[in-house]
């Protein structure tokens, strides 16, 4: 046994020599890196740069962690808690092809008692004929027809007003003809978020932006918007919903005389209306993935431009407190990116701004990727750093253009 041990012993020596040689080499590398960092210059300008860039990061993180992080969509199981009758109202304009393909999805909802009211908003196609024909076969389907030869300057608010007047039930659930429910539990899940005190339910409507850079940008902006309005509502600061997935009662609607306070504005049936009636006590958010309604994004940049101009133009009419609160996030991104570029130019070393931008973007990228996956807008988070930078430059530009625009064509 001793002879065998003697023969093995030289191999142990060789292994130990290699092992300690590697450790020694690693130590020299670590020491070299430490010496490198010790020799990096650090001046007064670096203190200022870190402070300003860090301030931009912290401002953005306020929204990210206080509002956006709390939005956690769930795969809920139908609990059948709410069973009061519901009136589903769908506005449609030149949408006969969409209705032919998708109307059955709304009519086949698994819910005890409901009606579907489709408002034909001055269509020039065969939408009216389709609705009349289908209503004869489906008792749950009702319709309202707006004649384009009579109504010259109508808006979606007029269509919604007539649809709500037509509704026989007090619980109203809104969507659009170009949207689809993710399943037959849509009504049930949205209604389950209602309580005696909370009669307004803000739903989520993921947007499929399509392929390419524009598709990702559209999904990113809609992802941010969804996280923002749902997160703020959960924090007791509701300021908007999306008309593609929104519920309230007739009592809520009548309490402010409908859209009368902003009837002269072509849009605002969701955001301006919600600001006029909602508060932290009467508004809830439905985060069940079974409650989503999906839609397609703009087909091209021109369509996207018009859409953004409309939304931002209406934003001028927001309450001062809402506008003040909403301006801080884009301002934080502007401060961050401008100060970061200047820090790279005039700072003592590239490592300081690199560390800051990595800290911000990696942290936020992880959060938005997870939220985008849950909210079915994953493409909007795949290239989060690029979209964040692009919108930082793009948003102030188009906001200024929208602010000085006197009139918007819908």
HELIX and SHEET records of a PDB file:
HELIX    1   1 UNK A    2  UNK A   38  1                                  37    
HELIX    2   2 UNK A   44  UNK A   66  1                                  23    
HELIX    3   3 UNK A   68  UNK A   70  5                                   3    
HELIX    4   4 UNK A   96  UNK A  107  1                                  12    
HELIX    5   5 UNK A  127  UNK A  135  1                                   9    
HELIX    6   6 UNK A  156  UNK A  166  1                                  11    
HELIX    7   7 UNK A  186  UNK A  192  1                                   7    
HELIX    8   8 UNK A  212  UNK A  234  1                                  23    
HELIX    9   9 UNK A  250  UNK A  255  1                                   6    
HELIX   10  10 UNK A  260  UNK A  262  5                                   3    
HELIX   11  11 UNK A  271  UNK A  277  1                                   7    
HELIX   12  12 UNK A  289  UNK A  291  5                                   3    
HELIX   13  13 UNK A  301  UNK A  315  1                                  15    
HELIX   14  14 UNK A  320  UNK A  346  1                                  27    
HELIX   15  15 UNK A  350  UNK A  374  1                                  25    
HELIX   16  16 UNK A  379  UNK A  382  1                                   4    
HELIX   17  17 UNK A  384  UNK A  403  1                                  20    
SHEET    1   A 7 UNK A 141  UNK A 146  0                                        
SHEET    2   A 7 UNK A 114  UNK A 121  1                                        
SHEET    3   A 7 UNK A  86  UNK A  92  1                                        
SHEET    4   A 7 UNK A 171  UNK A 176  1                                        
SHEET    5   A 7 UNK A 246  UNK A 249 -1                                        
SHEET    6   A 7 UNK A 200  UNK A 202 -1                                        
SHEET    7   A 7 UNK A 283  UNK A 285  1                                        
SHEET    1   B 3 UNK A 179  UNK A 181  0                                        
SHEET    2   B 3 UNK A 293  UNK A 296 -1                                        
SHEET    3   B 3 UNK A 207  UNK A 208  1                                        
END                                                                             
